[in-house]
């Protein structure tokens, strides 16, 4: 183990709104110990615990016992409270297992801030949609960080090695000081779709690979099969003959729909991976070469999950809507890793200055 990796175990984290473990996995890869993840969706338990040496707590962050969270920091040199608080109207936190749990558009961000005020961890990080920065709830969250040095910025994830166009707000708060509390974009070259998923075996629309149940592509109707066959990488539905165009495309307002029914390009980054990324008509989610939408495994890899990441039990059925939601809502693993590297360097910087 390198000296850097050895020193990073001084930070122990709890991951709020942990989902399937994208942020947790990234933090661990960056050298931070994650003791537990909290999420109220029971579908997240298996992928979180199967891929991470951390405890999954099925609970609503608005109602969780503060002492339980604090207990995970016992014996830690530095404590970190991390998470991506889902925000309506921009997220799908209230879907599926979360349905019926929301009591307001911004309660979850506020609950995160309340936990910070009560627990007072040494370090805080929050990843979120960039639109959050324009809302009063973000200003209120900043007020909950009284006594912390705070830095936040909008990060274009493609500049740090995530192979998709994805802008996210990343916030750091520290009781140690302000130096080093920022992500730099020079950490890794741009990674392309080809470099990320180009080695996966070919499958047809509606097919699942025998060795990997997650390498499965949704079925295409006959009209959509003809549409993707007529689609060029990086092109739009405007490349099709009129008989293939949908009625909405032929209306004057259809000019606004250029981002649907598209193929990805091999040597560029992918579009933002969403909860509907498994559907050809839901965005630019067509495979660059094969006549199908990207598979769930390809979507996960574009979210920088390792190819071996387990999302379902061996005897569990693969359901596109469920897994698409879990994968699309995840924090890209690489972003979590860069967040960890930033905090590790920050702690080392201030520890050395004290010594």
DRENGUDO-21819 format. One record per residue (C-alpha): chain; x, y, z. Coordinates in pm, whole numbers, plus 50000, padded with zeros to 5 digits. Layout:
+-------+-------+-------+-------+
! kette !     X !     Y !     Z !
+-------+-------+-------+-------+
!     A !     X !     Y !     Z !
...
+-------+-------+-------+-------+
//
This chain:
+-------+-------+-------+-------+
! kette !     X !     Y !     Z !
+-------+-------+-------+-------+
!     A ! 50000 ! 50000 ! 50000 !
!     A ! 50133 ! 50341 ! 49906 !
!     A ! 50198 ! 50603 ! 50169 !
!     A ! 49912 ! 50814 ! 50034 !
!     A ! 49663 ! 50527 ! 50052 !
!     A ! 49783 ! 50437 ! 50402 !
!     A ! 49734 ! 50793 ! 50524 !
!     A ! 49384 ! 50826 ! 50379 !
!     A ! 49234 ! 50574 ! 50619 !
!     A ! 49234 ! 50857 ! 50871 !
!     A ! 48904 ! 50979 ! 50718 !
!     A ! 48586 ! 50782 ! 50788 !
!     A ! 48262 ! 50864 ! 50609 !
!     A ! 47889 ! 50809 ! 50625 !
!     A ! 47717 ! 50840 ! 50287 !
!     A ! 47366 ! 50985 ! 50299 !
!     A ! 47124 ! 50906 ! 50013 !
!     A ! 47377 ! 50642 ! 49913 !
!     A ! 47173 ! 50467 ! 49644 !
!     A ! 47356 ! 50172 ! 49489 !
!     A ! 47690 ! 50302 ! 49613 !
!     A ! 47838 ! 50517 ! 49338 !
!     A ! 47971 ! 50784 ! 49574 !
!     A ! 48071 ! 50528 ! 49837 !
!     A ! 48263 ! 50319 ! 49585 !
!     A ! 48442 ! 50627 ! 49460 !
!     A ! 48531 ! 50745 ! 49809 !
!     A ! 48676 ! 50403 ! 49890 !
!     A ! 48875 ! 50396 ! 49566 !
!     A ! 49010 ! 50737 ! 49659 !
!     A ! 49124 ! 50608 ! 49997 !
!     A ! 48846 ! 50708 ! 50235 !
!     A ! 48687 ! 50450 ! 50463 !
!     A ! 48307 ! 50443 ! 50435 !
!     A ! 48142 ! 50295 ! 50742 !
!     A ! 47778 ! 50313 ! 50634 !
!     A ! 47536 ! 50429 ! 50368 !
!     A ! 47181 ! 50551 ! 50430 !
!     A ! 46893 ! 50524 ! 50182 !
!     A ! 46523 ! 50451 ! 50212 !
!     A ! 46503 ! 50245 ! 49891 !
!     A ! 46533 ! 49872 ! 49976 !
!     A ! 46644 ! 49794 ! 49619 !
!     A ! 46975 ! 49964 ! 49699 !
!     A ! 47072 ! 49725 ! 49978 !
!     A ! 47210 ! 49439 ! 49766 !
!     A ! 47426 ! 49644 ! 49526 !
!     A ! 47551 ! 49868 ! 49806 !
!     A ! 47658 ! 49586 ! 50037 !
!     A ! 47768 ! 49339 ! 49767 !
!     A ! 48025 ! 49584 ! 49630 !
!     A ! 48129 ! 49784 ! 49936 !
!     A ! 48251 ! 49689 ! 50281 !
!     A ! 48000 ! 49917 ! 50450 !
!     A ! 47671 ! 49877 ! 50632 !
!     A ! 47349 ! 49969 ! 50451 !
!     A ! 47093 ! 50146 ! 50668 !
!     A ! 46743 ! 50151 ! 50522 !
!     A ! 46606 ! 50472 ! 50664 !
!     A ! 46467 ! 50812 ! 50576 !
!     A ! 46735 ! 51075 ! 50633 !
!     A ! 46463 ! 51308 ! 50764 !
!     A ! 46392 ! 51066 ! 51049 !
!     A ! 46722 ! 50890 ! 51118 !
!     A ! 46870 ! 50880 ! 51468 !
!     A ! 47152 ! 51133 ! 51492 !
!     A ! 47332 ! 50923 ! 51754 !
!     A ! 47333 ! 50626 ! 51515 !
!     A ! 47514 ! 50829 ! 51250 !
!     A ! 47755 ! 50967 ! 51507 !
!     A ! 47839 ! 50619 ! 51637 !
!     A ! 48004 ! 50528 ! 51307 !
!     A ! 48270 ! 50791 ! 51371 !
!     A ! 48388 ! 50640 ! 51699 !
!     A ! 48768 ! 50609 ! 51683 !
!     A ! 48801 ! 50798 ! 51354 !
!     A ! 49065 ! 51067 ! 51328 !
!     A ! 48856 ! 51270 ! 51083 !
!     A ! 48482 ! 51237 ! 51022 !
!     A ! 48314 ! 51301 ! 50686 !
!     A ! 47941 ! 51337 ! 50619 !
!     A ! 47882 ! 51292 ! 50247 !
!     A ! 47589 ! 51262 ! 50016 !
!     A ! 47380 ! 51367 ! 49720 !
!     A ! 47050 ! 51495 ! 49856 !
!     A ! 46792 ! 51431 ! 49583 !
!     A ! 46608 ! 51748 ! 49485 !
!     A ! 46262 ! 51787 ! 49342 !
!     A ! 46171 ! 51895 ! 49081 !
!     A ! 46502 ! 51777 ! 48935 !
!     A ! 46524 ! 51424 ! 49073 !
!     A ! 46317 ! 51108 ! 49106 !
!     A ! 46369 ! 51051 ! 49478 !
!     A ! 45995 ! 51003 ! 49527 !
!     A ! 45971 ! 50723 ! 49271 !
!     A ! 45929 ! 50352 ! 49341 !
!     A ! 46046 ! 50265 ! 49694 !
!     A ! 46059 ! 50635 ! 49779 !
!     A ! 45702 ! 50709 ! 49677 !
!     A ! 45492 ! 50869 ! 49947 !
!     A ! 45794 ! 50978 ! 50149 !
!     A ! 45827 ! 51338 ! 50029 !
!     A ! 45680 ! 51617 ! 50234 !
!     A ! 45822 ! 51909 ! 50040 !
!     A ! 46033 ! 51994 ! 49742 !
!     A ! 46351 ! 52072 ! 49931 !
!     A ! 46317 ! 51890 ! 50262 !
!     A ! 46600 ! 51650 ! 50188 !
!     A ! 46861 ! 51922 ! 50144 !
!     A ! 46737 ! 52080 ! 50465 !
!     A ! 46760 ! 51745 ! 50646 !
!     A ! 47120 ! 51709 ! 50530 !
!     A ! 47197 ! 52052 ! 50672 !
!     A ! 47027 ! 51970 ! 51003 !
!     A ! 47240 ! 51656 ! 51040 !
!     A ! 47555 ! 51860 ! 50978 !
!     A ! 47453 ! 52107 ! 51249 !
!     A ! 47382 ! 51829 ! 51501 !
!     A ! 47673 ! 51593 ! 51426 !
!     A ! 47939 ! 51856 ! 51346 !
!     A ! 48166 ! 51629 ! 51138 !
!     A ! 48514 ! 51752 ! 51051 !
!     A ! 48437 ! 51738 ! 50679 !
!     A ! 48127 ! 51764 ! 50460 !
!     A ! 48080 ! 51706 ! 50090 !
!     A ! 47764 ! 51731 ! 49883 !
!     A ! 47718 ! 51647 ! 49515 !
!     A ! 47403 ! 51772 ! 49348 !
!     A ! 47235 ! 51912 ! 49038 !
!     A ! 47385 ! 52239 ! 48921 !
!     A ! 47042 ! 52409 ! 48935 !
!     A ! 47045 ! 52381 ! 49315 !
!     A ! 47286 ! 52675 ! 49338 !
!     A ! 47014 ! 52916 ! 49220 !
!     A ! 46760 ! 52821 ! 49488 !
!     A ! 46713 ! 52962 ! 49834 !
!     A ! 46740 ! 52613 ! 49985 !
!     A ! 47108 ! 52613 ! 49888 !
!     A ! 47161 ! 52943 ! 50068 !
!     A ! 46992 ! 52788 ! 50371 !
!     A ! 47219 ! 52485 ! 50346 !
!     A ! 47523 ! 52713 ! 50344 !
!     A ! 47396 ! 52872 ! 50665 !
!     A ! 47400 ! 52528 ! 50828 !
!     A ! 47776 ! 52520 ! 50761 !
!     A ! 47854 ! 52799 ! 51009 !
!     A ! 48203 ! 52744 ! 51147 !
!     A ! 48322 ! 52560 ! 50834 !
!     A ! 48543 ! 52673 ! 50550 !
!     A ! 48326 ! 52622 ! 50241 !
!     A ! 48403 ! 52594 ! 49871 !
!     A ! 48169 ! 52487 ! 49592 !
!     A ! 48180 ! 52485 ! 49215 !
!     A ! 48008 ! 52342 ! 48907 !
!     A ! 48216 ! 52052 ! 48775 !
!     A ! 48200 ! 51929 ! 48417 !
!     A ! 48248 ! 51560 ! 48488 !
!     A ! 48403 ! 51488 ! 48148 !
!     A ! 48709 ! 51689 ! 48254 !
!     A ! 48784 ! 51452 ! 48542 !
!     A ! 48748 ! 51123 ! 48356 !
!     A ! 48373 ! 51056 ! 48355 !
!     A ! 48288 ! 50961 ! 47993 !
!     A ! 47973 ! 51170 ! 47968 !
!     A ! 47864 ! 51530 ! 47954 !
!     A ! 47741 ! 51584 ! 48310 !
!     A ! 47761 ! 51907 ! 48508 !
!     A ! 47725 ! 51876 ! 48884 !
!     A ! 47751 ! 52103 ! 49183 !
!     A ! 48020 ! 51980 ! 49421 !
!     A ! 48055 ! 52134 ! 49767 !
!     A ! 48327 ! 52086 ! 50028 !
!     A ! 48320 ! 52209 ! 50386 !
!     A ! 48600 ! 52166 ! 50640 !
!     A ! 48681 ! 52267 ! 50993 !
!     A ! 49052 ! 52235 ! 50915 !
!     A ! 49091 ! 52527 ! 50676 !
!     A ! 49022 ! 52636 ! 50320 !
!     A ! 49338 ! 52535 ! 50134 !
!     A ! 49288 ! 52252 ! 49886 !
!     A ! 48908 ! 52252 ! 49895 !
!     A ! 48858 ! 52245 ! 49519 !
!     A ! 48854 ! 51998 ! 49232 !
!     A ! 49100 ! 52060 ! 48953 !
!     A ! 49012 ! 51945 ! 48601 !
!     A ! 49361 ! 51832 ! 48504 !
!     A ! 49350 ! 51497 ! 48681 !
!     A ! 49265 ! 51279 ! 48383 !
!     A ! 49226 ! 51296 ! 48005 !
!     A ! 48882 ! 51294 ! 47846 !
!     A ! 48757 ! 50936 ! 47830 !
!     A ! 48544 ! 50838 ! 47531 !
!     A ! 48252 ! 50605 ! 47474 !
!     A ! 48480 ! 50368 ! 47279 !
!     A ! 48735 ! 50352 ! 47561 !
!     A ! 48460 ! 50280 ! 47811 !
!     A ! 48227 ! 50028 ! 47646 !
!     A ! 48399 ! 49935 ! 47321 !
!     A ! 48522 ! 49600 ! 47452 !
!     A ! 48180 ! 49463 ! 47545 !
!     A ! 48044 ! 49180 ! 47328 !
!     A ! 47779 ! 49251 ! 47065 !
!     A ! 47415 ! 49190 ! 47152 !
!     A ! 47095 ! 49260 ! 46961 !
!     A ! 46798 ! 49469 ! 47073 !
!     A ! 46598 ! 49269 ! 47325 !
!     A ! 46891 ! 49035 ! 47392 !
!     A ! 47078 ! 48957 ! 47716 !
!     A ! 47436 ! 48832 ! 47716 !
!     A ! 47472 ! 48484 ! 47860 !
!     A ! 47765 ! 48578 ! 48085 !
!     A ! 47630 ! 48907 ! 48217 !
!     A ! 47256 ! 48955 ! 48281 !
!     A ! 47310 ! 49330 ! 48309 !
!     A ! 47448 ! 49345 ! 47954 !
!     A ! 47091 ! 49348 ! 47829 !
!     A ! 46928 ! 49579 ! 47578 !
!     A ! 46560 ! 49671 ! 47565 !
!     A ! 46345 ! 49558 ! 47275 !
!     A ! 46276 ! 49783 ! 46978 !
!     A ! 45952 ! 49807 ! 46786 !
!     A ! 45978 ! 49758 ! 46411 !
!     A ! 45949 ! 50132 ! 46347 !
!     A ! 46221 ! 50212 ! 46604 !
!     A ! 46445 ! 49942 ! 46458 !
!     A ! 46412 ! 50110 ! 46119 !
!     A ! 46478 ! 50448 ! 46283 !
!     A ! 46801 ! 50341 ! 46452 !
!     A ! 46918 ! 50174 ! 46132 !
!     A ! 46873 ! 50513 ! 45963 !
!     A ! 47051 ! 50701 ! 46244 !
!     A ! 47408 ! 50825 ! 46224 !
!     A ! 47638 ! 50859 ! 46526 !
!     A ! 47597 ! 51217 ! 46644 !
!     A ! 47304 ! 51272 ! 46406 !
!     A ! 46937 ! 51340 ! 46475 !
!     A ! 46596 ! 51232 ! 46350 !
!     A ! 46634 ! 51498 ! 46082 !
!     A ! 46857 ! 51249 ! 45901 !
!     A ! 46560 ! 51014 ! 45853 !
!     A ! 46326 ! 51000 ! 45559 !
!     A ! 45986 ! 51163 ! 45635 !
!     A ! 45814 ! 50827 ! 45670 !
!     A ! 46021 ! 50746 ! 45979 !
!     A ! 45965 ! 51076 ! 46155 !
!     A ! 45714 ! 51088 ! 46439 !
!     A ! 45418 ! 51323 ! 46417 !
!     A ! 45563 ! 51549 ! 46686 !
!     A ! 45882 ! 51592 ! 46482 !
!     A ! 45688 ! 51729 ! 46186 !
!     A ! 45525 ! 52003 ! 46392 !
!     A ! 45697 ! 52340 ! 46421 !
!     A ! 45761 ! 52267 ! 46789 !
!     A ! 45942 ! 51947 ! 46690 !
!     A ! 46257 ! 52147 ! 46628 !
!     A ! 46310 ! 52133 ! 47004 !
!     A ! 46337 ! 51752 ! 47008 !
!     A ! 46682 ! 51715 ! 46855 !
!     A ! 46820 ! 51537 ! 47161 !
!     A ! 46603 ! 51225 ! 47124 !
!     A ! 46640 ! 50923 ! 46896 !
!     A ! 47016 ! 50968 ! 46857 !
!     A ! 47323 ! 50747 ! 46850 !
!     A ! 47627 ! 50810 ! 47065 !
!     A ! 47963 ! 50874 ! 46899 !
!     A ! 48252 ! 50636 ! 46963 !
!     A ! 48523 ! 50896 ! 47004 !
!     A ! 48335 ! 51151 ! 47212 !
!     A ! 48180 ! 51143 ! 47558 !
!     A ! 47826 ! 51016 ! 47604 !
!     A ! 47533 ! 51243 ! 47686 !
!     A ! 47424 ! 51261 ! 48048 !
!     A ! 47314 ! 50916 ! 48161 !
!     A ! 46959 ! 50943 ! 48295 !
!     A ! 46710 ! 50708 ! 48455 !
!     A ! 46564 ! 50640 ! 48108 !
!     A ! 46899 ! 50566 ! 47942 !
!     A ! 46794 ! 50218 ! 47833 !
!     A ! 46539 ! 50355 ! 47581 !
!     A ! 46639 ! 50461 ! 47229 !
!     A ! 46362 ! 50721 ! 47213 !
!     A ! 46443 ! 50878 ! 47550 !
!     A ! 46759 ! 51064 ! 47448 !
!     A ! 47081 ! 51009 ! 47258 !
!     A ! 47111 ! 50658 ! 47394 !
!     A ! 47151 ! 50460 ! 47073 !
!     A ! 47464 ! 50244 ! 47057 !
!     A ! 47724 ! 50400 ! 46823 !
!     A ! 47730 ! 50094 ! 46596 !
!     A ! 47483 ! 49825 ! 46695 !
!     A ! 47112 ! 49870 ! 46618 !
!     A ! 46991 ! 49902 ! 46977 !
!     A ! 46991 ! 50126 ! 47279 !
!     A ! 47282 ! 50093 ! 47521 !
!     A ! 47260 ! 49806 ! 47766 !
!     A ! 47224 ! 49849 ! 48140 !
!     A ! 47586 ! 49738 ! 48184 !
!     A ! 47703 ! 49994 ! 47932 !
!     A ! 47504 ! 50263 ! 48113 !
!     A ! 47666 ! 50161 ! 48444 !
!     A ! 48013 ! 50168 ! 48290 !
!     A ! 47946 ! 50515 ! 48145 !
!     A ! 47862 ! 50606 ! 48504 !
!     A ! 48215 ! 50468 ! 48576 !
!     A ! 48101 ! 50167 ! 48777 !
!     A ! 48347 ! 49878 ! 48732 !
!     A ! 48236 ! 49618 ! 48480 !
!     A ! 48214 ! 49364 ! 48764 !
!     A ! 47981 ! 49577 ! 48981 !
!     A ! 47687 ! 49367 ! 49100 !
!     A ! 47341 ! 49525 ! 49078 !
!     A ! 47113 ! 49222 ! 49117 !
!     A ! 47128 ! 48889 ! 49297 !
!     A ! 47200 ! 48587 ! 49075 !
!     A ! 46838 ! 48469 ! 49106 !
!     A ! 46686 ! 48814 ! 49064 !
!     A ! 46517 ! 48930 ! 48743 !
!     A ! 46666 ! 49225 ! 48553 !
!     A ! 46401 ! 49497 ! 48532 !
!     A ! 46493 ! 49785 ! 48306 !
!     A ! 46283 ! 50052 ! 48478 !
!     A ! 46419 ! 49967 ! 48825 !
!     A ! 46782 ! 49936 ! 48728 !
!     A ! 46770 ! 50229 ! 48490 !
!     A ! 46652 ! 50445 ! 48778 !
!     A ! 46919 ! 50318 ! 49016 !
!     A ! 47200 ! 50356 ! 48763 !
!     A ! 47086 ! 50693 ! 48629 !
!     A ! 47043 ! 50840 ! 48978 !
!     A ! 47387 ! 50725 ! 49096 !
!     A ! 47682 ! 50952 ! 49156 !
!     A ! 47948 ! 50856 ! 48898 !
!     A ! 48212 ! 50650 ! 49075 !
!     A ! 48495 ! 50853 ! 48923 !
!     A ! 48346 ! 51176 ! 49059 !
!     A ! 48336 ! 51019 ! 49404 !
!     A ! 48698 ! 50914 ! 49363 !
!     A ! 48807 ! 51268 ! 49273 !
!     A ! 48610 ! 51406 ! 49569 !
!     A ! 48800 ! 51161 ! 49792 !
!     A ! 49137 ! 51256 ! 49641 !
!     A ! 49059 ! 51623 ! 49703 !
!     A ! 48970 ! 51562 ! 50067 !
!     A ! 49268 ! 51334 ! 50123 !
!     A ! 49505 ! 51599 ! 49990 !
!     A ! 49326 ! 51865 ! 50195 !
!     A ! 49362 ! 51670 ! 50519 !
!     A ! 49726 ! 51585 ! 50446 !
!     A ! 49799 ! 51951 ! 50372 !
!     A ! 49656 ! 52073 ! 50701 !
!     A ! 49794 ! 51784 ! 50905 !
!     A ! 50143 ! 51860 ! 50777 !
!     A ! 50104 ! 52230 ! 50856 !
!     A ! 50009 ! 52144 ! 51215 !
!     A ! 50302 ! 51906 ! 51252 !
+-------+-------+-------+-------+
//
